[in-house]
Amino acid sequence: MKRIQKIGLSCLTLLLGVGLISGQVSADQYRTYQVGKDLNPGKYTVTSKNGTGDLYNSTYDFDFVLTNGKRKVNGIHKSEHLNVQAGQQIIVNDFDANFQPDNSPKITQQGKVTYGEYRVGNDAGADIQPGMYVIRPGKCAGEYAVNSSFIGRGAVNLSGLKKLQSDEHRQHRVQLKDGDHLYVDLQDATLTRIGDND
């Protein structure tokens, strides 16, 4: 399951990269896109126009599985958030990707996060300002990890459901530093800054 989620994250990154070219990518086969050349750096929401496939980058920092299917399958999502930077290679495999620019504001005090990869930094292109945060799930269960898209290894399990499992938390404190990446496998969560420790 963790491998499927990683594959999904990688797929998302590739899809985002292709979106700058045409807004939609035909990926009947394995394709590689160079961010900064084939795809503009930036934030995207990636979806699948048809089918199910992988989105990942060449270093496997992320690896997502996306679908346009009606049935919800754990670890396979209908959309993923991705923040790509110049020099990355994004790979898309086995589906038509739609990369929509994500113009959501940078989280500096409080904001929503959902499935995907979020870059922490002081620069304008980052998704989250460095600092100490509390992450709280909505009415869902899932997990998050910092600097490891292998959800499960070093991940924290969260739940907003009525009954908690033994390894789940209602909320969790997390220190996010400049250059970190926050990987989220939660349908709905709120990130609230609680300190300036960065």
N, C-alpha and C positions, 0 to 999 in steps of 0.2 A: 504494500500500500504506500509506503513512504517513497519507494522508487517511482510509482505511478505519479505521485504528487510532484516529484522532482522533474519527471518527464514533462508533466503539464506546465511547470514553470518555464522550462526551456522553450517549449512550444509557444508560450505567450510572448516571450521576448522576440522570437523570430517574427511572429505575426505583427507585432508592433513595428518592427523595423520595416516591414514590407508596406505598411500602411502609408508611410510618407511618399512612397513611389506612386501609388494609385488609389489609396484608401482601401484597396482590396487586393489580396494576393491569391493567385491560383497556385496551389501547391500540390499538384498531382504526384509529385515526386519530391525527393529530398532536395532542398534548396538552401543555400547559404547567402546571407546578406551582410554586408559590411556597414556598420553604423558610422555615419559621417560621409559615406560615399553613396550607398544604395538606399539608406534610410537616415532621416534626420535624428539627431539625439533629442531626447525628451521623454515626456510621460504619455502613456497610452492606456486605453482600455481595449483589450483584444478579445474578439469573439470569433466563432466559427460560423461561416455562412452555410456550410454543408458538411456533414460528417464529423468524425472524431479524429484527432491527430495530436501530434507532439509539437511543443514549442520550447526551445531551449537555446542556450548559448554554447559556444565552443569549449568553454572551460567548465561547463555543467554547474555554474553558480546557481542556476535555476533550471527547472525542467517541469513544464506544466502539460497536462492533458486537457484539451478543450473539446467541447461538443456542442452541437446545436440540437441534440436530442431532447425529447420531451421527458424522458425518465431520468430522475436524479440518481446518480451513482456516486458513492463516496469517493472523493479524490479526483473526480472529473467534474469540471465546472463549465458554466456557460460563458463566463468572462473572467479575465484576470487583469490586474493592474500591473504595469511594467514601466520602469524608468531605465531607458537605455542611454549609454554614453558612447562617445566617439571611440572607435577602435574595437568595440565589441563585434563579434560575429554571431548573428542570430540565425538559427536553423528552424525551418518549418517543415513538417512532414505529414503528408496524407490528408490535408483539408484546405479549404479556401479560407484564408484569414482576413479579418477586417480590423484594421488598426485605426481607432478613433483617438484623436488627440484628447488628453485629459487635462483640462484647464483648472482642475480643483486647486484651491489655494494651499500653500505650504502650511503644514500643521506647526504652529508656534506655541499654542496654549491648549487647544482641544480640537479634535477632528475625528472623522469616521475613517475606518480602514476596513477593507474586505479582502477577498482572495487576491494574492499577488505578492509582489516584491516592491518594497519602498526603500528609497535611498535617503540616508540621514546625512545632513551637511549644512554648512553655513551659507553655501552659494544659493543663488536664486533658483536654480534648477532642481534642487533637492526637494523631496517630499515632506521631510520632517526636520525641524530644527533640533540640534543636539540638546540633551537634557535628561532629567529623571522624569519618567512617566508612569502612570498606572494604565494598564490595558484592561478593559471590561468588555466581556461579550454581551451581545444582545440576547435574544431568546434562541440561542443556538449553542452548539458545542463544537470545539475544534482546538486548534493549537497554534502557537507562534514560535518562532526561533529567531535569534540574532546571528547573522553571519554564517548561517548554515541552512540551505534550502532543503536539506535532508530532514524533513519534518519527522520527528521521532527521536533523532539523535540530538540531545540538548534542547529539545522542544519543551514548552510548558503547555500543559493541557488546561483549557478554560471551559467553563460551562455557565450558561445563563438559564439552563433548564432547572426544573423543580428539584430533581434528585441528582446529587453529585456522585460521581464515581470516586473511588479512593484516591486516585491520582489527579483529580480535577480541582481547580480553584475558581472562585467567583470573580476574582480580579488578581492582578499580579503587577508588582513593581518591576520596571525595566530601565536600566541605564542605557541610553542611546548616545553614542559618540560620533563625532565627525568621521565620515567614511564607512560607518556601519550600514548594514542592509537588514531590514526587518522583513521577514518572510511570514505571511499571514495565511492560515488555512481556517478562516472563520468567515461565515457569511456576513456577519455584522458585528463590529466591535467599535468601541470608543477609546481613543487615546487621549489622556488628560495629563498635562504637564504639572508636576508637583514640586519642582525645584529647578535651580539653575545649574546643577552639577553637570558639567560637560567637560 
